[in-house]
Amino acid sequence: MKRVLFLVAATALAPASARGQDTVGTLVARALEAPAAERAAALGRLGLLRAEEGLEALKKALGDADLDVRLAAIQALGRFAREDLAPILAAQARDPDPRIAGDAVRALEKTGFAAVPALVDALRHPEAAVAESALEALRRATGVRTRADVYAEAAKSARGDRFAFCREVLARDAGPRAAGDVVRTLPNDPRSAPLLVAALDSEFEPVRDLAVKRLEGLACRRLDAAGWRAWIARAPEGPVVAWRAAALADASNPIRLAAARGLAVPDAAAARALAECAAGGALEEEILRALPAATGLRPRPRADWSAWWEGNRGRSRLEWLLAALLDPADAQDRAAAARSLARERDRRSPEYLVVYGLHDRDAVVRECAAASLAALSGARREGAAAWEAWWRESRDSWK
């Protein structure tokens, strides 16, 4: 494994001239046809670039006769950190060779919760080192620290559903640490609320206290255990943002202030609730602080936000960010939009960043565009020409 990592690192750190300005196409050709050491290095580069066009070469290399090539392919697939690659890596985790299985377990961990069934299977690998790696990978993939038997039982009952898995862990005698981890790692999602309410009955006070804090953060309200049970029974349908938007209209000023802070998330519905809320004093100040996070744009006075909202009321968040990126009169908004497009995984995001952001007359906008492209693609490239070449090769894989 160390030899494979050395090959990958040496290739990645070599200057572009030494690599011959490798395109994904040349790397794929080398991964398929070159001598073994060069195949392994090319596979490593494809993994570092997370190049969609290289996936078939990486999958094919899993059957290579050379061990280092197989290891390089497994490590490269892990760098994609994609759930849909979990079944492919799961097959490698069952390999009797502990080097193959161990690398596959570590790669599986990066695919997230989808890896849990395969990692549970790997707990039974005949090599103790692989089983130990699987246990550590389960802790990182789930965010929950517990025993191997609890992982196995919860995963079997959950059938791939994260919320069902968390429910099963809470239902078992897994101890305060595991219960606390479940409460801490549950996503900001309405489906988390019933589990958090169930955690209010925990025999462990720290778990109960943490559940209360999570519920307050989700719904922007302060209630006792009975109040939370009653509230969940009649909670409005929709995402957590809808709960916070409803709290913004509450009669209690502390609840409205908490709701404004909770709406400082990149979301069109949050932007709508904030922009349309009539407020003054401390609440208006919180709204003005939250609107840049919700919209992805630069701060403005309240009157300017009102005018902006009138012009963008019917647009999606992506549409108003793209419009801001093209605004010749506002470099600060163009820079903010270029940064915010890193969160918008839509074909238009990289396209506009490559065509317009990288060629903006403002250096800050160009830097923000390059940083967002690196976030969207999972790799860094130097200069507009390199990004343009990447986009020509990658555009068909984006929706």
The 8 nearest C-alpha neighbors of each residue, nearest first, counted from 0:
[[1, 3, 2, 4, 70, 67, 98, 102],
 [2, 0, 4, 3, 5, 6, 67, 7],
 [1, 3, 5, 0, 4, 6, 67, 7],
 [4, 2, 6, 0, 5, 1, 67, 71],
 [3, 5, 1, 7, 6, 2, 8, 0],
 [4, 6, 2, 8, 3, 7, 9, 1],
 [7, 5, 3, 9, 40, 4, 8, 10],
 [6, 8, 43, 40, 4, 10, 5, 9],
 [9, 7, 11, 5, 10, 6, 4, 12],
 [10, 8, 6, 12, 7, 11, 5, 13],
 [9, 11, 7, 13, 8, 12, 6, 40],
 [10, 12, 8, 9, 13, 7, 44, 47],
 [13, 11, 9, 10, 8, 14, 7, 15],
 [12, 14, 10, 11, 9, 17, 15, 18],
 [15, 13, 17, 16, 12, 18, 11, 10],
 [14, 16, 18, 20, 17, 19, 13, 21],
 [15, 17, 19, 18, 14, 20, 13, 21],
 [18, 16, 14, 15, 19, 13, 20, 10],
 [19, 17, 15, 16, 20, 21, 14, 13],
 [18, 20, 16, 21, 17, 15, 22, 14],
 [21, 19, 15, 18, 16, 22, 17, 14],
 [22, 20, 19, 18, 25, 26, 23, 15],
 [21, 23, 24, 25, 26, 20, 388, 389],
 [22, 24, 26, 25, 27, 21, 53, 50],
 [23, 25, 27, 22, 26, 28, 21, 52],
 [26, 24, 28, 22, 27, 23, 21, 29],
 [25, 27, 23, 29, 41, 28, 24, 30],
 [26, 28, 30, 24, 25, 29, 53, 23],
 [29, 27, 25, 31, 26, 30, 32, 24],
 [28, 30, 33, 26, 32, 31, 27, 38],
 [31, 29, 38, 27, 41, 28, 42, 32],
 [30, 32, 28, 29, 27, 33, 38, 56],
 [31, 33, 29, 30, 28, 34, 38, 27],
 [32, 34, 29, 38, 37, 30, 31, 35],
 [35, 33, 37, 36, 38, 32, 29, 30],
 [34, 36, 38, 37, 39, 33, 68, 65],
 [37, 35, 39, 38, 34, 40, 68, 6],
 [36, 38, 40, 39, 35, 34, 33, 41],
 [39, 37, 30, 35, 41, 36, 40, 33],
 [38, 40, 68, 42, 36, 37, 71, 41],
 [39, 41, 37, 43, 7, 6, 42, 38],
 [42, 40, 44, 38, 30, 26, 43, 39],
 [43, 41, 45, 39, 44, 40, 30, 72],
 [42, 44, 7, 40, 46, 41, 45, 75],
 [43, 45, 47, 41, 46, 42, 48, 40],
 [46, 44, 42, 48, 43, 47, 50, 49],
 [45, 47, 75, 49, 43, 44, 48, 78],
 [46, 48, 44, 49, 45, 43, 378, 78],
 [47, 49, 45, 50, 378, 46, 44, 377],
 [50, 48, 46, 47, 79, 45, 51, 377],
 [49, 51, 48, 52, 53, 45, 46, 23],
 [52, 50, 53, 54, 49, 393, 396, 55],
 [53, 51, 50, 54, 23, 55, 393, 392],
 [52, 54, 51, 56, 50, 55, 27, 45],
 [55, 53, 57, 56, 51, 52, 58, 50],
 [54, 56, 58, 57, 53, 59, 52, 51],
 [57, 55, 59, 53, 54, 58, 60, 27],
 [58, 56, 54, 60, 72, 55, 59, 53],
 [57, 59, 55, 60, 61, 56, 54, 72],
 [60, 58, 56, 61, 57, 62, 55, 63],
 [61, 59, 63, 57, 62, 58, 69, 72],
 [60, 62, 69, 59, 58, 63, 72, 57],
 [61, 63, 60, 59, 64, 69, 58, 65],
 [64, 62, 60, 65, 61, 69, 68, 59],
 [63, 65, 66, 62, 69, 68, 60, 61],
 [64, 66, 68, 63, 67, 69, 35, 62],
 [67, 65, 69, 68, 70, 64, 63, 99],
 [68, 66, 70, 69, 65, 3, 71, 39],
 [69, 67, 39, 71, 65, 66, 70, 72],
 [68, 70, 61, 72, 66, 67, 71, 60],
 [71, 69, 67, 73, 72, 68, 74, 66],
 [70, 72, 68, 74, 39, 69, 73, 43],
 [71, 73, 75, 69, 57, 70, 74, 42],
 [74, 72, 70, 76, 75, 71, 103, 77],
 [73, 75, 77, 71, 76, 72, 106, 70],
 [74, 76, 46, 72, 78, 77, 73, 43],
 [77, 75, 73, 78, 79, 74, 72, 46],
 [76, 78, 106, 74, 75, 79, 80, 109],
 [79, 77, 75, 80, 76, 46, 74, 47],
 [78, 80, 77, 81, 76, 49, 46, 75],
 [81, 79, 110, 109, 78, 77, 82, 76],
 [82, 80, 110, 79, 83, 84, 85, 109],
 [81, 83, 110, 84, 85, 113, 111, 80],
 [82, 84, 81, 85, 86, 110, 113, 87],
 [85, 83, 82, 87, 81, 86, 88, 110],
 [84, 86, 88, 82, 87, 83, 114, 89],
 [87, 85, 89, 88, 84, 90, 83, 117],
 [88, 86, 89, 84, 85, 90, 91, 58],
 [87, 89, 91, 85, 90, 86, 103, 107],
 [90, 88, 86, 92, 91, 117, 87, 85],
 [89, 91, 88, 92, 93, 87, 86, 94],
 [92, 90, 88, 94, 93, 89, 103, 100],
 [91, 93, 100, 103, 89, 90, 94, 104],
 [92, 94, 91, 90, 100, 95, 89, 121],
 [93, 95, 91, 100, 96, 92, 99, 90],
 [94, 96, 97, 93, 100, 125, 99, 124],
 [95, 97, 94, 98, 99, 100, 101, 93],
 [98, 96, 100, 99, 101, 95, 129, 126],
 [97, 99, 101, 96, 100, 102, 0, 70],
 [100, 98, 102, 97, 96, 101, 103, 94],
 [101, 99, 92, 97, 103, 94, 102, 98],
 [102, 100, 129, 104, 98, 103, 97, 99],
 [101, 103, 105, 99, 104, 100, 106, 98],
 [102, 104, 92, 106, 100, 101, 105, 88],
 [105, 103, 107, 101, 106, 102, 92, 133],
 [104, 106, 102, 108, 103, 107, 101, 136],
 [105, 107, 77, 103, 108, 104, 109, 74],
 [108, 106, 104, 109, 110, 105, 114, 103],
 [107, 109, 136, 105, 106, 140, 110, 111],
 [110, 108, 80, 107, 111, 106, 77, 105],
 [111, 109, 80, 82, 81, 107, 108, 114],
 [112, 110, 140, 109, 113, 108, 114, 82],
 [111, 113, 114, 115, 140, 141, 110, 161],
 [114, 112, 111, 115, 82, 110, 85, 159],
 [113, 115, 112, 117, 107, 85, 116, 111],
 [114, 116, 118, 117, 112, 113, 119, 137],
 [117, 115, 119, 118, 114, 120, 154, 159],
 [118, 116, 120, 119, 89, 115, 114, 121],
 [117, 119, 121, 115, 120, 133, 116, 114],
 [118, 120, 116, 122, 121, 117, 151, 115],
 [121, 119, 117, 118, 122, 123, 116, 124],
 [122, 120, 118, 124, 123, 119, 130, 133],
 [121, 123, 130, 119, 120, 124, 133, 118],
 [124, 122, 121, 120, 130, 125, 119, 126],
 [123, 125, 121, 126, 130, 122, 129, 127],
 [126, 124, 127, 123, 130, 95, 129, 122],
 [127, 125, 124, 128, 129, 97, 130, 95],
 [128, 126, 130, 129, 131, 125, 124, 132],
 [127, 129, 131, 130, 126, 132, 101, 97],
 [130, 128, 132, 101, 131, 127, 126, 133],
 [129, 131, 122, 133, 127, 132, 128, 124],
 [132, 130, 128, 134, 133, 129, 127, 135],
 [131, 133, 129, 135, 130, 134, 136, 128],
 [134, 132, 136, 130, 131, 118, 135, 122],
 [133, 135, 131, 137, 136, 132, 130, 138],
 [134, 136, 138, 132, 137, 133, 131, 139],
 [135, 137, 133, 139, 108, 138, 134, 140],
 [138, 136, 140, 134, 139, 135, 141, 133],
 [137, 139, 144, 135, 143, 136, 142, 141],
 [138, 140, 142, 136, 137, 141, 135, 108],
 [141, 139, 137, 111, 108, 112, 138, 142],
 [142, 140, 143, 138, 139, 137, 112, 111],
 [141, 143, 139, 138, 140, 184, 180, 144],
 [144, 142, 180, 141, 138, 177, 181, 145],
 [145, 143, 138, 177, 142, 180, 176, 146],
 [144, 146, 177, 143, 173, 149, 147, 150],
 [147, 145, 149, 148, 150, 144, 173, 134],
 [146, 148, 150, 149, 151, 145, 134, 122],
 [147, 149, 151, 150, 146, 152, 153, 145],
 [150, 148, 152, 146, 151, 147, 153, 145],
 [151, 149, 147, 153, 148, 152, 154, 146],
 [150, 152, 148, 154, 149, 153, 119, 155],
 [151, 153, 149, 155, 154, 150, 148, 156],
 [154, 152, 167, 156, 150, 164, 155, 151],
 [153, 155, 157, 151, 156, 152, 150, 164],
 [156, 154, 152, 153, 157, 158, 151, 116],
 [155, 157, 153, 154, 158, 152, 164, 167],
 [156, 158, 164, 163, 154, 160, 159, 155],
 [159, 157, 156, 160, 155, 154, 163, 164],
 [158, 160, 157, 161, 113, 154, 116, 115],
 [159, 161, 163, 157, 162, 158, 164, 154],
 [162, 160, 164, 163, 165, 159, 112, 157],
 [163, 161, 165, 164, 160, 166, 191, 190],
 [162, 164, 157, 166, 160, 165, 161, 167],
 [165, 163, 157, 161, 167, 162, 153, 166],
 [166, 164, 162, 168, 167, 163, 181, 169],
 [165, 167, 163, 169, 164, 168, 162, 170],
 [166, 168, 170, 153, 164, 165, 169, 163],
 [167, 169, 165, 171, 170, 166, 153, 164],
 [170, 168, 166, 167, 171, 178, 165, 173],
 [171, 169, 167, 168, 166, 172, 173, 165],
 [172, 170, 168, 173, 169, 167, 149, 174],
 [171, 173, 174, 170, 169, 168, 149, 175],
 [172, 174, 171, 177, 145, 168, 178, 149],
 [175, 173, 176, 172, 177, 178, 145, 171],
 [176, 174, 178, 177, 179, 203, 206, 173],
 [175, 177, 179, 178, 174, 180, 144, 145],
 [178, 176, 180, 144, 179, 145, 175, 143],
 [179, 177, 175, 181, 180, 176, 169, 174],
 [178, 180, 176, 182, 206, 177, 181, 175],
 [179, 181, 183, 177, 143, 178, 182, 184],
 [182, 180, 178, 184, 179, 183, 165, 143],
 [181, 183, 179, 180, 185, 184, 210, 178],
 [184, 182, 180, 181, 185, 179, 209, 213],
 [183, 185, 181, 182, 180, 142, 186, 143],
 [184, 186, 182, 183, 191, 181, 187, 188],
 [187, 185, 188, 184, 191, 183, 190, 189],
 [188, 186, 217, 185, 239, 189, 191, 190],
 [187, 189, 190, 186, 191, 239, 238, 192],
 [190, 188, 191, 192, 239, 238, 187, 237],
 [191, 189, 188, 192, 193, 162, 194, 187],
 [192, 190, 189, 194, 188, 193, 185, 195],
 [191, 193, 195, 194, 189, 190, 196, 214],
 [194, 192, 196, 195, 191, 197, 190, 231],
 [195, 193, 197, 196, 192, 191, 198, 166],
 [194, 196, 198, 192, 210, 197, 193, 191],
 [195, 197, 193, 199, 198, 194, 192, 228],
 [198, 196, 194, 199, 195, 200, 193, 201],
 [199, 197, 195, 201, 200, 196, 207, 210],
 [198, 200, 207, 196, 197, 201, 210, 224],
 [201, 199, 198, 197, 202, 207, 196, 203],
 [202, 200, 198, 203, 199, 207, 206, 204],
 [201, 203, 204, 200, 207, 206, 175, 199],
 [202, 204, 201, 206, 205, 175, 207, 200],
 [203, 205, 207, 206, 208, 202, 201, 209],
 [206, 204, 208, 207, 203, 209, 179, 175],
 [205, 207, 209, 179, 204, 208, 203, 210],
 [208, 206, 199, 204, 210, 205, 209, 198],
 [209, 207, 205, 211, 210, 206, 204, 212],
 [208, 210, 212, 206, 211, 207, 205, 213],
 [211, 209, 207, 213, 195, 208, 212, 182],
 [210, 212, 214, 208, 209, 213, 215, 207],
 [213, 211, 215, 209, 210, 214, 216, 208],
 [212, 214, 216, 210, 215, 211, 217, 209],
 [215, 213, 217, 211, 216, 212, 218, 210],
 [216, 214, 219, 212, 220, 213, 218, 217],
 [215, 217, 213, 214, 219, 218, 212, 261],
 [218, 216, 214, 215, 219, 213, 239, 187],
 [217, 219, 215, 220, 242, 243, 216, 214],
 [220, 218, 215, 216, 258, 257, 217, 254],
 [219, 221, 215, 218, 254, 222, 246, 216],
 [222, 220, 215, 223, 219, 254, 211, 214],
 [223, 221, 226, 227, 220, 224, 225, 215],
 [222, 224, 226, 225, 227, 221, 211, 228],
 [225, 223, 227, 226, 228, 199, 222, 196],
 [226, 224, 228, 227, 223, 229, 222, 230],
 [225, 227, 223, 229, 222, 224, 228, 230],
 [228, 226, 230, 224, 229, 225, 222, 231],
 [229, 227, 225, 231, 226, 230, 224, 232],
 [228, 230, 226, 232, 227, 231, 225, 233],
 [229, 231, 227, 232, 233, 228, 234, 226],
 [232, 230, 234, 228, 233, 229, 227, 193],
 [233, 231, 229, 230, 234, 228, 227, 235],
 [232, 234, 231, 230, 235, 229, 236, 228],
 [233, 235, 231, 230, 232, 236, 242, 229],
 [236, 234, 233, 237, 242, 241, 245, 231],
 [237, 235, 234, 238, 241, 242, 189, 233],
 [236, 238, 241, 235, 239, 189, 242, 240],
 [239, 237, 240, 241, 189, 188, 242, 236],
 [238, 240, 242, 241, 188, 189, 217, 243],
 [239, 241, 243, 238, 242, 244, 269, 262],
 [240, 242, 244, 239, 238, 243, 237, 245],
 [243, 241, 239, 245, 240, 244, 218, 246],
 [242, 244, 246, 258, 240, 245, 241, 218],
 [243, 245, 241, 247, 246, 242, 272, 240],
 [246, 244, 242, 243, 247, 248, 241, 249],
 [247, 245, 243, 249, 248, 244, 258, 255],
 [246, 248, 255, 244, 258, 245, 249, 243],
 [249, 247, 246, 245, 250, 255, 244, 276],
 [250, 248, 246, 251, 247, 255, 254, 245],
 [249, 251, 252, 248, 255, 254, 247, 246],
 [252, 250, 254, 249, 253, 255, 248, 256],
 [251, 253, 255, 254, 256, 250, 249, 282],
 [254, 252, 256, 255, 251, 257, 258, 220],
 [253, 255, 257, 251, 252, 256, 220, 258],
 [256, 254, 247, 258, 252, 257, 253, 246],
 [257, 255, 253, 259, 258, 254, 282, 252],
 [258, 256, 254, 260, 255, 219, 259, 261],
 [259, 257, 261, 255, 243, 247, 260, 256],
 [260, 258, 262, 256, 261, 257, 286, 285],
 [259, 261, 257, 258, 262, 263, 289, 256],
 [262, 260, 258, 259, 263, 257, 243, 219],
 [263, 261, 259, 269, 264, 260, 258, 289],
 [262, 264, 289, 292, 293, 261, 260, 290],
 [263, 265, 293, 262, 292, 266, 269, 261],
 [266, 264, 293, 292, 294, 295, 263, 267],
 [265, 267, 269, 293, 268, 264, 270, 294],
 [266, 268, 270, 269, 316, 271, 315, 293],
 [269, 267, 271, 270, 266, 272, 240, 241],
 [270, 268, 272, 266, 262, 271, 267, 293],
 [271, 269, 267, 293, 273, 268, 272, 294],
 [270, 272, 268, 274, 269, 273, 275, 267],
 [273, 271, 269, 275, 270, 274, 244, 276],
 [272, 274, 270, 276, 271, 275, 286, 269],
 [273, 275, 271, 272, 276, 270, 305, 308],
 [274, 276, 272, 273, 271, 277, 305, 308],
 [277, 275, 273, 274, 278, 272, 247, 248],
 [278, 276, 275, 279, 283, 274, 273, 282],
 [279, 277, 283, 282, 276, 280, 286, 281],
 [278, 280, 283, 282, 281, 277, 284, 286],
 [279, 281, 283, 282, 284, 278, 285, 286],
 [280, 282, 284, 283, 285, 279, 256, 278],
 [283, 281, 285, 284, 280, 256, 279, 278],
 [282, 284, 279, 286, 278, 285, 280, 281],
 [283, 285, 281, 287, 282, 286, 288, 280],
 [286, 284, 288, 282, 283, 287, 259, 289],
 [285, 287, 283, 289, 288, 284, 259, 273],
 [288, 286, 284, 285, 290, 289, 283, 301],
 [287, 289, 285, 286, 290, 284, 291, 298],
 [290, 288, 263, 286, 287, 292, 291, 285],
 [289, 291, 293, 292, 287, 288, 294, 286],
 [292, 290, 296, 294, 295, 293, 298, 297],
 [293, 291, 263, 295, 290, 264, 289, 294],
 [294, 292, 265, 264, 290, 270, 263, 266],
 [295, 293, 291, 296, 292, 270, 290, 265],
 [294, 296, 292, 339, 291, 293, 336, 335],
 [295, 297, 291, 335, 294, 332, 336, 298],
 [296, 298, 332, 291, 335, 331, 299, 295],
 [299, 297, 291, 296, 300, 287, 290, 288],
 [300, 298, 303, 304, 301, 297, 287, 302],
 [299, 301, 303, 302, 304, 298, 287, 305],
 [300, 302, 304, 303, 305, 299, 287, 283],
 [303, 301, 305, 304, 300, 306, 299, 307],
 [304, 302, 306, 300, 305, 301, 299, 307],
 [305, 303, 307, 301, 306, 302, 308, 299],
 [304, 306, 302, 308, 303, 307, 301, 309],
 [305, 307, 303, 309, 304, 308, 302, 310],
 [308, 306, 304, 310, 305, 309, 303, 311],
 [309, 307, 311, 305, 310, 312, 306, 304],
 [308, 310, 306, 307, 312, 311, 305, 304],
 [311, 309, 308, 307, 312, 306, 313, 314],
 [310, 312, 308, 314, 313, 309, 307, 319],
 [311, 313, 308, 309, 314, 310, 271, 315],
 [314, 312, 311, 315, 310, 309, 308, 319],
 [315, 313, 311, 312, 318, 319, 316, 317],
 [314, 316, 318, 317, 319, 267, 313, 311],
 [315, 317, 267, 319, 318, 320, 314, 294],
 [318, 316, 320, 315, 319, 321, 343, 340],
 [319, 317, 315, 321, 320, 316, 314, 322],
 [318, 320, 322, 316, 321, 317, 323, 314],
 [321, 319, 323, 336, 317, 322, 318, 324],
 [322, 320, 324, 318, 323, 319, 317, 325],
 [321, 323, 319, 325, 320, 324, 318, 326],
 [322, 324, 320, 326, 325, 321, 333, 332],
 [323, 325, 333, 321, 322, 336, 326, 320],
 [324, 326, 322, 323, 327, 321, 333, 355],
 [327, 325, 323, 328, 324, 329, 322, 333],
 [328, 326, 329, 325, 330, 333, 324, 323],
 [327, 329, 326, 330, 325, 332, 333, 331],
 [330, 328, 332, 331, 327, 326, 333, 323],
 [329, 331, 333, 332, 334, 328, 361, 327],
 [332, 330, 334, 333, 329, 335, 297, 364],
 [331, 333, 335, 334, 297, 330, 329, 296],
 [332, 334, 324, 330, 336, 331, 335, 323],
 [335, 333, 364, 337, 331, 332, 336, 367],
 [336, 334, 332, 296, 338, 337, 333, 297],
 [335, 337, 339, 333, 320, 338, 334, 324],
 [336, 338, 334, 368, 340, 335, 367, 339],
 [339, 337, 335, 367, 336, 340, 371, 341],
 [338, 340, 336, 341, 295, 337, 342, 335],
 [339, 341, 343, 342, 337, 338, 348, 336],
 [340, 342, 371, 339, 343, 375, 374, 338],
 [343, 341, 340, 339, 344, 375, 371, 265],
 [344, 342, 340, 345, 341, 348, 317, 339],
 [345, 343, 342, 348, 346, 375, 341, 340],
 [344, 346, 347, 348, 343, 398, 397, 349],
 [347, 345, 398, 397, 348, 349, 350, 344],
 [346, 348, 350, 345, 349, 351, 321, 352],
 [347, 349, 350, 351, 346, 345, 340, 352],
 [350, 348, 352, 351, 347, 353, 346, 372],
 [349, 351, 347, 353, 348, 352, 354, 346],
 [352, 350, 354, 355, 353, 348, 349, 347],
 [351, 353, 356, 349, 350, 355, 368, 354],
 [354, 352, 350, 351, 357, 355, 356, 349],
 [353, 355, 351, 352, 350, 356, 357, 358],
 [354, 356, 358, 351, 352, 357, 353, 359],
 [357, 355, 352, 368, 359, 358, 365, 353],
 [356, 358, 365, 353, 355, 359, 368, 383],
 [359, 357, 355, 356, 360, 365, 354, 383],
 [360, 358, 356, 361, 357, 365, 355, 364],
 [359, 361, 358, 362, 365, 364, 357, 356],
 [360, 362, 359, 364, 363, 365, 330, 358],
 [363, 361, 365, 364, 366, 360, 359, 367],
 [364, 362, 366, 365, 361, 367, 334, 330],
 [363, 365, 334, 367, 362, 361, 366, 368],
 [364, 366, 357, 362, 368, 363, 367, 356],
 [367, 365, 363, 369, 368, 364, 362, 370],
 [368, 366, 364, 370, 338, 365, 369, 337],
 [369, 367, 337, 365, 371, 356, 366, 370],
 [368, 370, 372, 366, 371, 367, 373, 365],
 [371, 369, 367, 373, 372, 368, 366, 374],
 [372, 370, 341, 374, 368, 373, 369, 338],
 [371, 373, 375, 369, 374, 370, 376, 368],
 [372, 374, 379, 378, 370, 376, 371, 377],
 [373, 375, 371, 377, 372, 376, 341, 370],
 [376, 374, 372, 373, 377, 341, 371, 344],
 [377, 375, 373, 378, 374, 372, 49, 48],
 [376, 378, 374, 373, 375, 49, 48, 379],
 [379, 377, 373, 48, 376, 47, 380, 49],
 [380, 378, 373, 381, 377, 48, 372, 370],
 [381, 379, 385, 386, 382, 378, 373, 369],
 [380, 382, 385, 379, 383, 386, 384, 369],
 [381, 383, 384, 385, 380, 386, 369, 357],
 [382, 384, 386, 385, 357, 387, 381, 353],
 [385, 383, 387, 386, 382, 388, 381, 389],
 [386, 384, 388, 387, 383, 382, 380, 381],
 [387, 385, 389, 383, 388, 384, 390, 380],
 [386, 388, 384, 390, 389, 385, 383, 391],
 [389, 387, 385, 391, 386, 390, 384, 392],
 [390, 388, 386, 392, 387, 391, 393, 385],
 [389, 391, 393, 387, 394, 392, 388, 386],
 [392, 390, 388, 389, 393, 394, 387, 395],
 [391, 393, 389, 390, 394, 388, 395, 52],
 [394, 392, 390, 395, 396, 391, 389, 51],
 [393, 395, 390, 396, 397, 391, 392, 346],
 [394, 396, 397, 393, 392, 398, 391, 390],
 [395, 397, 394, 393, 398, 51, 52, 346],
 [398, 396, 346, 394, 395, 345, 393, 344],
 [397, 346, 345, 396, 395, 394, 344, 347]]
